[in-house]
Amino acid sequence: MASHPSSPIVTVLLPVYNGERYLREAVESILTQTLESFEGKTLT
């Protein structure tokens, strides 16, 4: 049986510059993805 890695498989980068207007929508979109094994990073 294959074991699951302890660290996320996918890293989602969200660069933000003057994007306050769209930040909530962008983060919510990332969080509603069906892939569960990921980490998110916001770059400001």
PDB file of N, CA, C, O and CB in Angstrom:
ATOM      1  N   MET A   1       0.849  -1.170   0.000  1.00  0.00           N
ATOM      2  CA  MET A   1       0.000   0.000   0.000  1.00  0.00           C
ATOM      3  C   MET A   1       0.899   1.239   0.000  1.00  0.00           C
ATOM      4  O   MET A   1       1.886   1.293   0.733  1.00  0.00           O
ATOM      5  CB  MET A   1      -0.968  -0.006   1.226  1.00  0.00           C
ATOM      6  N   ALA A   2       0.558   2.224  -0.816  1.00  0.00           N
ATOM      7  CA  ALA A   2       1.338   3.459  -0.894  1.00  0.00           C
ATOM      8  C   ALA A   2       1.027   4.341   0.311  1.00  0.00           C
ATOM      9  O   ALA A   2      -0.122   4.464   0.735  1.00  0.00           O
ATOM     10  CB  ALA A   2       1.040   4.217  -2.214  1.00  0.00           C
ATOM     11  N   SER A   3       2.072   4.946   0.845  1.00  0.00           N
ATOM     12  CA  SER A   3       1.848   5.856   1.969  1.00  0.00           C
ATOM     13  C   SER A   3       1.673   7.271   1.460  1.00  0.00           C
ATOM     14  O   SER A   3       2.193   7.629   0.403  1.00  0.00           O
ATOM     15  CB  SER A   3       3.013   5.788   2.974  1.00  0.00           C
ATOM     16  N   HIS A   4       0.943   8.072   2.211  1.00  0.00           N
ATOM     17  CA  HIS A   4       0.723   9.468   1.840  1.00  0.00           C
ATOM     18  C   HIS A   4       1.896  10.300   2.335  1.00  0.00           C
ATOM     19  O   HIS A   4       2.360  10.110   3.459  1.00  0.00           O
ATOM     20  CB  HIS A   4      -0.617  10.002   2.423  1.00  0.00           C
ATOM     21  N   PRO A   5       2.376  11.213   1.511  1.00  0.00           N
ATOM     22  CA  PRO A   5       3.482  12.065   1.965  1.00  0.00           C
ATOM     23  C   PRO A   5       3.044  12.941   3.131  1.00  0.00           C
ATOM     24  O   PRO A   5       1.881  13.335   3.220  1.00  0.00           O
ATOM     25  CB  PRO A   5       4.000  12.943   0.811  1.00  0.00           C
ATOM     26  N   SER A   6       3.976  13.241   4.018  1.00  0.00           N
ATOM     27  CA  SER A   6       3.634  14.062   5.172  1.00  0.00           C
ATOM     28  C   SER A   6       3.542  15.542   4.825  1.00  0.00           C
ATOM     29  O   SER A   6       2.926  16.314   5.561  1.00  0.00           O
ATOM     30  CB  SER A   6       4.651  13.860   6.266  1.00  0.00           C
ATOM     31  N   SER A   7       4.144  15.942   3.718  1.00  0.00           N
ATOM     32  CA  SER A   7       4.063  17.346   3.316  1.00  0.00           C
ATOM     33  C   SER A   7       3.122  17.482   2.120  1.00  0.00           C
ATOM     34  O   SER A   7       2.894  16.506   1.405  1.00  0.00           O
ATOM     35  CB  SER A   7       5.472  17.906   2.971  1.00  0.00           C
ATOM     36  N   PRO A   8       2.584  18.657   1.897  1.00  0.00           N
ATOM     37  CA  PRO A   8       1.654  18.867   0.786  1.00  0.00           C
ATOM     38  C   PRO A   8       2.284  18.545  -0.566  1.00  0.00           C
ATOM     39  O   PRO A   8       3.489  18.707  -0.755  1.00  0.00           O
ATOM     40  CB  PRO A   8       1.159  20.301   0.788  1.00  0.00           C
ATOM     41  N   ILE A   9       1.473  18.097  -1.481  1.00  0.00           N
ATOM     42  CA  ILE A   9       1.932  17.762  -2.823  1.00  0.00           C
ATOM     43  C   ILE A   9       2.022  19.023  -3.678  1.00  0.00           C
ATOM     44  O   ILE A   9       2.919  19.141  -4.512  1.00  0.00           O
ATOM     45  CB  ILE A   9       0.991  16.732  -3.478  1.00  0.00           C
ATOM     46  N   VAL A  10       1.124  19.945  -3.483  1.00  0.00           N
ATOM     47  CA  VAL A  10       1.033  21.147  -4.315  1.00  0.00           C
ATOM     48  C   VAL A  10       1.154  22.390  -3.436  1.00  0.00           C
ATOM     49  O   VAL A  10       0.553  22.463  -2.364  1.00  0.00           O
ATOM     50  CB  VAL A  10      -0.301  21.170  -5.113  1.00  0.00           C
ATOM     51  N   THR A  11       1.927  23.355  -3.894  1.00  0.00           N
ATOM     52  CA  THR A  11       2.002  24.654  -3.232  1.00  0.00           C
ATOM     53  C   THR A  11       1.295  25.671  -4.105  1.00  0.00           C
ATOM     54  O   THR A  11       1.597  25.796  -5.292  1.00  0.00           O
ATOM     55  CB  THR A  11       3.480  25.075  -2.964  1.00  0.00           C
ATOM     56  N   VAL A  12       0.362  26.394  -3.525  1.00  0.00           N
ATOM     57  CA  VAL A  12      -0.375  27.426  -4.244  1.00  0.00           C
ATOM     58  C   VAL A  12       0.194  28.777  -3.829  1.00  0.00           C
ATOM     59  O   VAL A  12       0.137  29.142  -2.654  1.00  0.00           O
ATOM     60  CB  VAL A  12      -1.916  27.342  -3.955  1.00  0.00           C
ATOM     61  N   LEU A  13       0.738  29.516  -4.784  1.00  0.00           N
ATOM     62  CA  LEU A  13       1.270  30.842  -4.519  1.00  0.00           C
ATOM     63  C   LEU A  13       0.262  31.886  -4.973  1.00  0.00           C
ATOM     64  O   LEU A  13      -0.307  31.792  -6.061  1.00  0.00           O
ATOM     65  CB  LEU A  13       2.630  31.046  -5.226  1.00  0.00           C
ATOM     66  N   LEU A  14       0.055  32.868  -4.133  1.00  0.00           N
ATOM     67  CA  LEU A  14      -0.885  33.938  -4.455  1.00  0.00           C
ATOM     68  C   LEU A  14      -0.162  35.274  -4.298  1.00  0.00           C
ATOM     69  O   LEU A  14      -0.165  35.861  -3.216  1.00  0.00           O
ATOM     70  CB  LEU A  14      -2.160  33.874  -3.539  1.00  0.00           C
ATOM     71  N   PRO A  15       0.458  35.754  -5.377  1.00  0.00           N
ATOM     72  CA  PRO A  15       1.112  37.061  -5.286  1.00  0.00           C
ATOM     73  C   PRO A  15       0.068  38.169  -5.217  1.00  0.00           C
ATOM     74  O   PRO A  15      -0.912  38.161  -5.962  1.00  0.00           O
ATOM     75  CB  PRO A  15       2.054  37.287  -6.491  1.00  0.00           C
ATOM     76  N   VAL A  16       0.287  39.118  -4.314  1.00  0.00           N
ATOM     77  CA  VAL A  16      -0.677  40.198  -4.132  1.00  0.00           C
ATOM     78  C   VAL A  16       0.045  41.538  -4.159  1.00  0.00           C
ATOM     79  O   VAL A  16       0.989  41.764  -3.402  1.00  0.00           O
ATOM     80  CB  VAL A  16      -1.456  40.024  -2.807  1.00  0.00           C
ATOM     81  N   TYR A  17      -0.405  42.412  -5.030  1.00  0.00           N
ATOM     82  CA  TYR A  17       0.089  43.787  -5.077  1.00  0.00           C
ATOM     83  C   TYR A  17      -1.095  44.652  -5.466  1.00  0.00           C
ATOM     84  O   TYR A  17      -1.605  44.545  -6.582  1.00  0.00           O
ATOM     85  CB  TYR A  17       1.299  43.957  -6.092  1.00  0.00           C
ATOM     86  N   ASN A  18      -1.531  45.497  -4.566  1.00  0.00           N
ATOM     87  CA  ASN A  18      -2.726  46.317  -4.791  1.00  0.00           C
ATOM     88  C   ASN A  18      -3.932  45.457  -5.161  1.00  0.00           C
ATOM     89  O   ASN A  18      -4.742  45.841  -6.005  1.00  0.00           O
ATOM     90  CB  ASN A  18      -2.463  47.347  -5.895  1.00  0.00           C
ATOM     91  N   GLY A  19      -4.044  44.297  -4.528  1.00  0.00           N
ATOM     92  CA  GLY A  19      -5.125  43.391  -4.870  1.00  0.00           C
ATOM     93  C   GLY A  19      -6.123  43.171  -3.754  1.00  0.00           C
ATOM     94  O   GLY A  19      -6.840  42.170  -3.745  1.00  0.00           O
ATOM     95  N   GLU A  20      -6.175  44.105  -2.805  1.00  0.00           N
ATOM     96  CA  GLU A  20      -7.072  43.933  -1.667  1.00  0.00           C
ATOM     97  C   GLU A  20      -8.511  43.698  -2.109  1.00  0.00           C
ATOM     98  O   GLU A  20      -9.261  42.966  -1.463  1.00  0.00           O
ATOM     99  CB  GLU A  20      -7.004  45.148  -0.760  1.00  0.00           C
ATOM    100  N   ARG A  21      -8.875  44.312  -3.187  1.00  0.00           N
ATOM    101  CA  ARG A  21     -10.251  44.225  -3.685  1.00  0.00           C
ATOM    102  C   ARG A  21     -10.639  42.791  -4.057  1.00  0.00           C
ATOM    103  O   ARG A  21     -11.805  42.413  -3.951  1.00  0.00           O
ATOM    104  CB  ARG A  21     -10.426  45.136  -4.895  1.00  0.00           C
ATOM    105  N   TYR A  22      -9.656  41.997  -4.494  1.00  0.00           N
ATOM    106  CA  TYR A  22      -9.936  40.643  -4.984  1.00  0.00           C
ATOM    107  C   TYR A  22      -9.374  39.545  -4.084  1.00  0.00           C
ATOM    108  O   TYR A  22      -9.540  38.362  -4.380  1.00  0.00           O
ATOM    109  CB  TYR A  22      -9.376  40.480  -6.371  1.00  0.00           C
ATOM    110  N   LEU A  23      -8.720  39.917  -3.006  1.00  0.00           N
ATOM    111  CA  LEU A  23      -8.029  38.938  -2.178  1.00  0.00           C
ATOM    112  C   LEU A  23      -8.967  37.908  -1.572  1.00  0.00           C
ATOM    113  O   LEU A  23      -8.687  36.711  -1.639  1.00  0.00           O
ATOM    114  CB  LEU A  23      -7.281  39.636  -1.086  1.00  0.00           C
ATOM    115  N   ARG A  24     -10.073  38.344  -0.982  1.00  0.00           N
ATOM    116  CA  ARG A  24     -11.016  37.400  -0.367  1.00  0.00           C
ATOM    117  C   ARG A  24     -11.529  36.383  -1.385  1.00  0.00           C
ATOM    118  O   ARG A  24     -11.554  35.184  -1.107  1.00  0.00           O
ATOM    119  CB  ARG A  24     -12.199  38.158   0.255  1.00  0.00           C
ATOM    120  N   GLU A  25     -11.930  36.848  -2.538  1.00  0.00           N
ATOM    121  CA  GLU A  25     -12.444  35.951  -3.582  1.00  0.00           C
ATOM    122  C   GLU A  25     -11.372  34.962  -4.032  1.00  0.00           C
ATOM    123  O   GLU A  25     -11.664  33.786  -4.250  1.00  0.00           O
ATOM    124  CB  GLU A  25     -12.950  36.764  -4.788  1.00  0.00           C
ATOM    125  N   ALA A  26     -10.137  35.431  -4.172  1.00  0.00           N
ATOM    126  CA  ALA A  26      -9.046  34.557  -4.605  1.00  0.00           C
ATOM    127  C   ALA A  26      -8.757  33.468  -3.573  1.00  0.00           C
ATOM    128  O   ALA A  26      -8.585  32.303  -3.930  1.00  0.00           O
ATOM    129  CB  ALA A  26      -7.782  35.379  -4.863  1.00  0.00           C
ATOM    130  N   VAL A  27      -8.704  33.846  -2.293  1.00  0.00           N
ATOM    131  CA  VAL A  27      -8.444  32.867  -1.237  1.00  0.00           C
ATOM    132  C   VAL A  27      -9.596  31.873  -1.138  1.00  0.00           C
ATOM    133  O   VAL A  27      -9.360  30.673  -1.000  1.00  0.00           O
ATOM    134  CB  VAL A  27      -8.228  33.573   0.116  1.00  0.00           C
ATOM    135  N   GLU A  28     -10.812  32.340  -1.203  1.00  0.00           N
ATOM    136  CA  GLU A  28     -11.967  31.431  -1.155  1.00  0.00           C
ATOM    137  C   GLU A  28     -11.947  30.452  -2.324  1.00  0.00           C
ATOM    138  O   GLU A  28     -12.308  29.285  -2.166  1.00  0.00           O
ATOM    139  CB  GLU A  28     -13.280  32.230  -1.166  1.00  0.00           C
ATOM    140  N   SER A  29     -11.533  30.917  -3.479  1.00  0.00           N
ATOM    141  CA  SER A  29     -11.439  30.039  -4.644  1.00  0.00           C
ATOM    142  C   SER A  29     -10.410  28.930  -4.416  1.00  0.00           C
ATOM    143  O   SER A  29     -10.643  27.774  -4.771  1.00  0.00           O
ATOM    144  CB  SER A  29     -11.072  30.851  -5.894  1.00  0.00           C
ATOM    145  N   ILE A  30      -9.286  29.286  -3.830  1.00  0.00           N
ATOM    146  CA  ILE A  30      -8.257  28.286  -3.528  1.00  0.00           C
ATOM    147  C   ILE A  30      -8.776  27.271  -2.514  1.00  0.00           C
ATOM    148  O   ILE A  30      -8.565  26.069  -2.673  1.00  0.00           O
ATOM    149  CB  ILE A  30      -6.978  28.966  -2.994  1.00  0.00           C
ATOM    150  N   LEU A  31      -9.450  27.751  -1.478  1.00  0.00           N
ATOM    151  CA  LEU A  31      -9.922  26.872  -0.414  1.00  0.00           C
ATOM    152  C   LEU A  31     -11.053  25.943  -0.841  1.00  0.00           C
ATOM    153  O   LEU A  31     -11.284  24.924  -0.190  1.00  0.00           O
ATOM    154  CB  LEU A  31     -10.371  27.692   0.746  1.00  0.00           C
ATOM    155  N   THR A  32     -11.763  26.272  -1.916  1.00  0.00           N
ATOM    156  CA  THR A  32     -12.866  25.413  -2.355  1.00  0.00           C
ATOM    157  C   THR A  32     -12.438  24.376  -3.394  1.00  0.00           C
ATOM    158  O   THR A  32     -13.278  23.652  -3.929  1.00  0.00           O
ATOM    159  CB  THR A  32     -13.978  26.263  -2.924  1.00  0.00           C
ATOM    160  N   GLN A  33     -11.154  24.301  -3.678  1.00  0.00           N
ATOM    161  CA  GLN A  33     -10.676  23.290  -4.624  1.00  0.00           C
ATOM    162  C   GLN A  33     -10.868  21.900  -4.024  1.00  0.00           C
ATOM    163  O   GLN A  33     -10.898  21.752  -2.802  1.00  0.00           O
ATOM    164  CB  GLN A  33      -9.180  23.529  -4.985  1.00  0.00           C
ATOM    165  N   THR A  34     -10.997  20.896  -4.863  1.00  0.00           N
ATOM    166  CA  THR A  34     -11.212  19.535  -4.375  1.00  0.00           C
ATOM    167  C   THR A  34      -9.917  18.870  -3.918  1.00  0.00           C
ATOM    168  O   THR A  34      -9.960  17.926  -3.129  1.00  0.00           O
ATOM    169  CB  THR A  34     -11.861  18.696  -5.456  1.00  0.00           C
ATOM    170  N   LEU A  35      -8.790  19.333  -4.388  1.00  0.00           N
ATOM    171  CA  LEU A  35      -7.515  18.789  -3.931  1.00  0.00           C
ATOM    172  C   LEU A  35      -7.300  19.201  -2.482  1.00  0.00           C
ATOM    173  O   LEU A  35      -7.360  20.386  -2.153  1.00  0.00           O
ATOM    174  CB  LEU A  35      -6.337  19.276  -4.829  1.00  0.00           C
ATOM    175  N   GLU A  36      -7.048  18.218  -1.612  1.00  0.00           N
ATOM    176  CA  GLU A  36      -6.925  18.518  -0.192  1.00  0.00           C
ATOM    177  C   GLU A  36      -5.479  18.616   0.278  1.00  0.00           C
ATOM    178  O   GLU A  36      -5.210  19.199   1.328  1.00  0.00           O
ATOM    179  CB  GLU A  36      -7.638  17.471   0.606  1.00  0.00           C
ATOM    180  N   SER A  37      -4.560  18.063  -0.473  1.00  0.00           N
ATOM    181  CA  SER A  37      -3.166  18.050  -0.043  1.00  0.00           C
ATOM    182  C   SER A  37      -2.406  19.204  -0.692  1.00  0.00           C
ATOM    183  O   SER A  37      -1.712  19.018  -1.691  1.00  0.00           O
ATOM    184  CB  SER A  37      -2.500  16.701  -0.390  1.00  0.00           C
ATOM    185  N   PHE A  38      -2.544  20.391  -0.117  1.00  0.00           N
ATOM    186  CA  PHE A  38      -1.831  21.544  -0.642  1.00  0.00           C
ATOM    187  C   PHE A  38      -1.497  22.505   0.485  1.00  0.00           C
ATOM    188  O   PHE A  38      -2.072  22.450   1.572  1.00  0.00           O
ATOM    189  CB  PHE A  38      -2.658  22.251  -1.724  1.00  0.00           C
ATOM    190  N   GLU A  39      -0.563  23.376   0.199  1.00  0.00           N
ATOM    191  CA  GLU A  39      -0.247  24.443   1.133  1.00  0.00           C
ATOM    192  C   GLU A  39      -0.398  25.747   0.374  1.00  0.00           C
ATOM    193  O   GLU A  39      -0.188  25.790  -0.838  1.00  0.00           O
ATOM    194  CB  GLU A  39       1.194  24.286   1.740  1.00  0.00           C
ATOM    195  N   GLY A  40      -0.757  26.804   1.073  1.00  0.00           N
ATOM    196  CA  GLY A  40      -0.928  28.098   0.438  1.00  0.00           C
ATOM    197  C   GLY A  40       0.049  29.105   1.002  1.00  0.00           C
ATOM    198  O   GLY A  40       0.339  29.110   2.198  1.00  0.00           O
ATOM    199  N   LYS A  41       0.549  29.948   0.137  1.00  0.00           N
ATOM    200  CA  LYS A  41       1.459  31.024   0.540  1.00  0.00           C
ATOM    201  C   LYS A  41       1.025  32.304  -0.155  1.00  0.00           C
ATOM    202  O   LYS A  41       0.742  32.314  -1.353  1.00  0.00           O
ATOM    203  CB  LYS A  41       2.948  30.676   0.194  1.00  0.00           C
ATOM    204  N   THR A  42       0.977  33.379   0.615  1.00  0.00           N
ATOM    205  CA  THR A  42       0.637  34.671   0.056  1.00  0.00           C
ATOM    206  C   THR A  42       1.914  35.510  -0.010  1.00  0.00           C
ATOM    207  O   THR A  42       2.621  35.656   0.987  1.00  0.00           O
ATOM    208  CB  THR A  42      -0.471  35.380   0.901  1.00  0.00           C
ATOM    209  N   LEU A  43       2.196  36.049  -1.169  1.00  0.00           N
ATOM    210  CA  LEU A  43       3.376  36.885  -1.355  1.00  0.00           C
ATOM    211  C   LEU A  43       2.928  38.332  -1.468  1.00  0.00           C
ATOM    212  O   LEU A  43       2.124  38.680  -2.333  1.00  0.00           O
ATOM    213  CB  LEU A  43       4.187  36.451  -2.612  1.00  0.00           C
ATOM    214  N   THR A  44       3.453  39.165  -0.593  1.00  0.00           N
ATOM    215  CA  THR A  44       3.096  40.581  -0.640  1.00  0.00           C
ATOM    216  C   THR A  44       4.288  41.437  -0.922  1.00  0.00           C
ATOM    217  O   THR A  44       4.166  42.660  -0.997  1.00  0.00           O
ATOM    218  CB  THR A  44       2.457  41.013   0.646  1.00  0.00           C
TER     219      THR A  44
END
